[in-house]
Amino acid sequence: MRKLTVLILTLAMLAMGIFATTAQDAGTVRIRVIHAASDAPAVDVFAKGVVVVRNLEYGQVSDIVEVDSGTFNIAVSPTGSGLNAAVIGPTEVTLTGDTLITATGTVADGTLGVTIDSSGITSLDNIVAKVRVAHFSADAPAVDVFAKGVVVARGLEFGQVSEWLDVVPGTVNIAVSPTGSGLNAAVIGPAPFTFVPNTWTTIAAIGLVERETLTAKVITEDSSPIGVGNARITILHAAEGVPAVDVFANGEPLVSVLSFPGAMGSNDGIWTDEVPAGAYNLQVTSTGNATDVIADLPGTEILGNTDYLIAAIGTIDAPQVIVQAHELPDSIVDVLAADGRFTTLLAAIDAAGLTSTLQTGGPFTLFAPSDGAFEAALSDLGMSAEDVLGNTELLTSILTYHVLSGKVMADQLLEMESATTLEGTDIAVSTGSLGAVLNGDTNVVRTNIEASNGVIHIINKVLLPSDS
């Protein structure tokens, strides 16, 4: 009961705290809540004594709720217990802007927390989860994959992994059937799978039909930014009947005692970590016997900024290893460097000590002036590049005035009247004949250049804060 109380207190306090948001015109504001805390109970959220979010469970995203902007009472209660059972509130709060709340972590291990976006720059309308299916059952035929009764992957054969699919977050019934046999012939499911917004999930069909052990193994992928020069590797033991294995990279142990899921108690058969990019001689051996090589992959090239799924599949008589690569976009800094037109901007980012932030932090939206735009700005200011690069305070002010917190795509930008920068003041946004215009005279000339930690829009002038 104490954990339940702590959870509800946390969610309630967060729900109230998020409403100190970016100012909007008088009218309505929009609220959306994401429940991504895996062992937390369902909750109801009240506004002015009326339930506005009901029975929100783990993995679910609430509908967008529109309420009048202004000050009124908010309360949060365990689902079905009513307003009188509110653990917090009714408490007077003020709503002034769009708000997205995401509850994450677990109560059990003390990692419960939330991320809050009340800046008004994150779209509340298009929130998805990424899902793919892997066929790792050695004696199963080619399969079709169903989500909510509709085929989303067709003719997936043993050893194949589907493309990433967009699904609406929440609990979705997934089924796997022999290709062409239809949903009623499902060999896995239909079974409910919970997909949390903004996450990447692999559902692997493992086990053997002959042994009646065919099942689904769910892998929640680590989608955090990868360190510069690194790759992320997930190794899965999906070969039923094959004993526990060790994996060596260039003769050094990479992971030890990885068993088929459930074959050794709590050993779930999955290992994930980052490794430096480069060429690796990979060997899979029986645990404790480095000379018993089950699979040998010499000269395996591991590229930076890439996710790898390496799966041991097959049977003890015919083991094999597959390597599935998923290249991620480069970081904001790497994208700028590869382009070649932003040497001054990159030098300024480095001089201000912001390189690491724009490589691994975020997500961010960067308005990027080209070298030509910087030359014109320096001329207008009557300063040299050395003058600006040597003034860290001025440089940081100018650079952070070009960055927004969150990922704002071009269509979202066009719907805004202003945007608050990391520098702390607003950029005015209007619409011109060529697209978005910033501060009345700066054109966004190219949009939606994706990066691993955000998006870049190229602009034709340097933006200057009013106090520069």
Backbone hydrogen bonds, N-H to C=O, Kabsch-Sander energy under -0.5 kcal/mol:
donor,donor_aa,acceptor,acceptor_aa,energy
5,T,1,M,-2.6
6,V,2,R,-2.6
7,L,3,K,-2.6
8,I,4,L,-2.6
9,L,5,T,-2.7
10,T,6,V,-2.6
11,L,7,L,-2.9
12,A,8,I,-2.8
13,M,9,L,-2.8
14,L,10,T,-2.4
15,A,11,L,-2.8
16,M,12,A,-2.1
17,G,13,M,-2.6
18,I,14,L,-1.9
19,F,16,M,-1.2
20,A,17,G,-1.1
21,T,19,F,-1.5
22,T,118,S,-1.6
29,V,67,V,-2.7
31,I,65,V,-2.2
32,R,99,T,-1.9
34,I,101,I,-3.1
35,H,60,Q,-2.6
36,A,34,I,-0.8
36,A,103,A,-1.9
38,S,36,A,-0.8
38,S,105,G,-1.0
40,A,37,A,-1.7
43,V,56,L,-1.1
44,D,77,S,-2.6
45,V,53,V,-3.0
46,F,75,A,-3.5
47,A,50,V,-2.8
48,K,73,N,-2.7
50,V,47,A,-1.8
52,V,45,V,-2.9
53,V,45,V,-1.6
56,L,43,V,-2.3
57,E,55,N,-0.7
59,G,35,H,-3.7
60,Q,57,E,-2.1
62,S,33,V,-3.1
65,V,31,I,-2.7
65,V,63,D,-0.5
66,E,64,I,-0.5
67,V,29,V,-2.3
67,V,65,V,-0.5
69,S,27,G,-3.6
70,G,95,L,-2.3
72,F,93,V,-2.4
74,I,91,T,-2.6
75,A,46,F,-1.9
76,V,88,I,-1.4
77,S,44,D,-2.1
79,T,42,A,-1.6
81,S,78,P,-2.3
85,A,82,G,-1.2
86,A,83,L,-1.8
87,V,76,V,-1.5
88,I,76,V,-0.9
91,T,74,I,-2.5
93,V,72,F,-3.2
95,L,70,G,-3.0
96,T,19,F,-0.6
96,T,94,T,-0.5
99,T,30,R,-2.0
100,L,117,D,-2.5
101,I,32,R,-1.8
102,T,115,T,-2.5
103,A,34,I,-2.2
104,T,113,G,-4.1
110,G,107,V,-1.1
111,T,106,T,-1.0
112,L,106,T,-1.3
113,G,104,T,-2.5
115,T,102,T,-2.5
117,D,100,L,-2.8
118,S,116,I,-0.5
123,S,121,I,-0.5
127,I,125,D,-0.6
128,V,126,N,-0.5
129,A,167,V,-2.3
130,K,199,T,-3.0
131,V,165,L,-2.4
132,R,201,T,-2.1
134,A,203,I,-2.5
135,H,160,Q,-2.8
136,F,134,A,-0.9
136,F,205,A,-1.9
138,A,136,F,-0.7
140,A,137,S,-1.4
143,V,156,L,-2.6
144,D,177,S,-3.1
145,V,153,A,-3.2
146,F,175,A,-3.2
147,A,150,V,-2.6
148,K,173,N,-2.6
150,V,147,A,-1.7
152,V,145,V,-3.1
153,A,145,V,-1.3
156,L,143,V,-2.9
157,E,155,G,-0.5
159,G,135,H,-3.5
160,Q,157,E,-2.4
162,S,133,V,-3.1
165,L,131,V,-3.4
167,V,129,A,-2.5
167,V,165,L,-0.5
170,G,195,F,-2.6
172,V,170,G,-0.6
172,V,193,F,-3.1
174,I,172,V,-0.5
174,I,191,A,-2.8
175,A,146,F,-2.1
176,V,188,I,-2.5
177,S,144,D,-2.3
179,T,142,A,-2.7
181,S,178,P,-2.5
185,A,182,G,-1.3
186,A,183,L,-1.6
187,V,176,V,-3.1
188,I,176,V,-1.7
191,A,174,I,-2.3
193,F,172,V,-2.6
195,F,170,G,-2.9
195,F,193,F,-0.6
196,V,194,T,-0.5
198,N,128,V,-2.9
199,T,196,V,-1.1
201,T,130,K,-2.6
202,T,219,I,-2.9
203,I,132,R,-2.8
203,I,201,T,-0.5
204,A,202,T,-0.6
204,A,217,K,-3.2
205,A,134,A,-3.1
205,A,203,I,-0.5
206,I,204,A,-0.7
206,I,215,T,-2.4
212,E,209,V,-1.4
213,T,208,L,-2.5
214,L,208,L,-0.8
215,T,206,I,-2.6
217,K,204,A,-3.3
218,V,216,A,-0.5
219,I,202,T,-3.2
219,I,217,K,-0.5
220,T,218,V,-0.6
221,E,200,W,-2.5
221,E,219,I,-0.9
223,S,221,E,-0.7
230,N,227,G,-2.2
231,A,275,V,-2.7
232,R,306,T,-2.3
233,I,273,D,-2.9
234,T,308,Y,-2.9
235,I,271,W,-3.2
236,L,310,I,-2.5
237,H,269,G,-2.3
238,A,236,L,-0.9
238,A,312,A,-2.5
240,E,238,A,-0.8
242,V,239,A,-1.8
245,V,258,L,-2.6
246,D,285,T,-2.6
247,V,255,V,-2.9
248,F,283,Q,-2.9
249,A,252,E,-3.2
250,N,281,N,-2.4
251,G,281,N,-0.6
252,E,249,A,-2.0
254,L,247,V,-3.6
255,V,247,V,-1.6
258,L,245,V,-2.8
259,S,257,V,-0.6
262,G,267,N,-1.7
263,A,260,F,-2.8
265,G,262,G,-0.6
267,N,264,M,-2.0
271,W,235,I,-2.0
273,D,233,I,-1.9
275,V,231,A,-2.6
277,A,229,G,-2.6
278,G,302,I,-2.5
280,Y,300,T,-2.8
282,L,280,Y,-0.8
282,L,297,L,-2.3
283,Q,248,F,-2.1
284,V,295,A,-2.9
285,T,246,D,-2.7
285,T,283,Q,-0.5
286,S,289,N,-0.5
286,S,292,D,-1.8
287,T,244,A,-2.4
289,N,286,S,-2.4
292,D,289,N,-1.7
293,V,291,T,-1.4
294,I,284,V,-2.8
294,I,292,D,-0.6
295,A,284,V,-1.8
297,L,282,L,-3.6
300,T,280,Y,-3.0
300,T,297,L,-0.8
301,E,299,G,-0.5
302,I,278,G,-3.1
302,I,300,T,-0.6
303,L,301,E,-0.6
305,N,230,N,-3.3
306,T,303,L,-0.6
307,D,326,H,-2.8
308,Y,232,R,-2.9
309,L,324,Q,-2.9
310,I,234,T,-3.1
310,I,308,Y,-0.6
311,A,309,L,-0.6
311,A,322,I,-2.1
312,A,236,L,-2.7
313,I,311,A,-0.7
313,I,320,Q,-2.8
315,T,318,A,-0.8
320,Q,313,I,-2.3
322,I,311,A,-2.3
324,Q,309,L,-2.9
325,A,323,V,-0.5
326,H,307,D,-3.0
328,L,305,N,-2.4
332,I,358,L,-0.7
333,V,358,L,-0.9
335,V,331,S,-2.6
336,L,332,I,-2.1
337,A,333,V,-2.3
338,A,334,D,-2.3
339,D,335,V,-1.4
340,G,336,L,-1.4
346,L,342,F,-2.6
347,A,343,T,-2.2
348,A,344,T,-2.4
349,I,345,L,-2.5
350,D,346,L,-2.4
351,A,347,A,-2.5
352,A,348,A,-1.9
353,G,350,D,-1.4
354,L,349,I,-2.7
355,T,349,I,-0.5
358,L,354,L,-2.3
359,Q,355,T,-0.8
359,Q,356,S,-0.7
360,T,356,S,-2.5
361,G,356,S,-0.5
361,G,357,T,-2.0
364,F,453,N,-2.1
365,T,404,L,-2.2
366,L,455,V,-2.3
367,F,402,H,-2.8
368,A,366,L,-0.8
368,A,457,H,-2.7
370,S,459,I,-0.8
371,D,341,R,-2.2
374,F,370,S,-1.9
375,E,371,D,-2.2
376,A,372,G,-2.0
377,A,373,A,-1.9
378,L,374,F,-2.6
379,S,375,E,-1.9
380,D,376,A,-2.2
381,L,377,A,-2.2
382,G,378,L,-1.0
383,M,378,L,-2.2
388,V,384,S,-1.8
389,L,385,A,-2.9
390,G,386,E,-1.6
391,N,388,V,-1.4
392,T,390,G,-0.9
395,L,391,N,-2.9
396,T,392,T,-2.8
397,S,393,E,-1.9
398,I,394,L,-2.5
399,L,395,L,-2.8
400,T,396,T,-2.6
401,Y,397,S,-1.0
402,H,399,L,-1.9
403,V,400,T,-1.1
404,L,365,T,-2.6
405,S,420,T,-0.5
406,G,363,P,-2.7
408,V,406,G,-0.7
409,M,407,K,-0.7
413,L,409,M,-2.4
414,L,410,A,-1.9
415,E,411,D,-0.6
415,E,412,Q,-0.9
416,M,413,L,-1.6
419,A,427,I,-2.0
421,T,425,T,-2.4
422,L,400,T,-1.0
422,L,403,V,-2.5
423,E,400,T,-1.2
424,G,421,T,-1.2
427,I,419,A,-2.7
429,V,417,E,-2.7
430,S,437,V,-2.5
432,G,430,S,-0.5
432,G,435,G,-3.8
435,G,432,G,-0.9
437,V,430,S,-2.8
438,L,442,T,-3.4
439,N,428,A,-2.7
441,D,438,L,-1.4
442,T,438,L,-1.9
443,N,441,D,-0.6
444,V,436,A,-2.2
445,V,443,N,-0.9
445,V,458,I,-2.0
446,R,458,I,-1.3
449,I,456,I,-2.4
450,E,448,N,-0.9
451,A,454,G,-2.4
452,S,330,D,-3.0
454,G,451,A,-1.4
455,V,364,F,-2.0
456,I,449,I,-2.2
457,H,366,L,-2.7
458,I,446,R,-2.2
459,I,368,A,-2.0
460,N,443,N,-1.6
468,S,465,P,-2.0
